[in-house]
Amino acid sequence: MNTGKSLNIHPIGLSQEEIRLLKSICHVSSLSTQRPRRYSLGQTNGLDCDVFIVNGDCPHSVDAWQARLDRHEKPTLFLSKDGYPGARNVLARPPIPSRLLSALDFATS
């Protein structure tokens, strides 16, 4: 069992394929004993999450994230085809698993 920190991810507006990819990454991160942190996919409305992953190409998703951010500032990773202006953590679509895991590690460090 991994002794590293466990972080809860809350996706906002991601496709089913991206959600499946996140589930796989969460599973793999939970199996590793060498990783400094592991991830789990949140099952709630995001209030208890440690990091958001937001569809940066969808204004509705960004609005939903901003509504939560006003009350709970958390690290955020945007997935976007064209980047997301002003964001520190942006990953180009389609996400590559190793890059997504690295981006999560960077966003939560």
Secondary structure, 3 states (H helix, E strand, C coil): CCCCEEEEEEEECCCHHHHHHHHHHHHHHHHCCCCCEEEEECCCCCCCCCEEEEECCCHHHHHHHHHHHCCCCCCEEEEECCCCCCCCCEEECCCCHHHHHHHHHHHCC
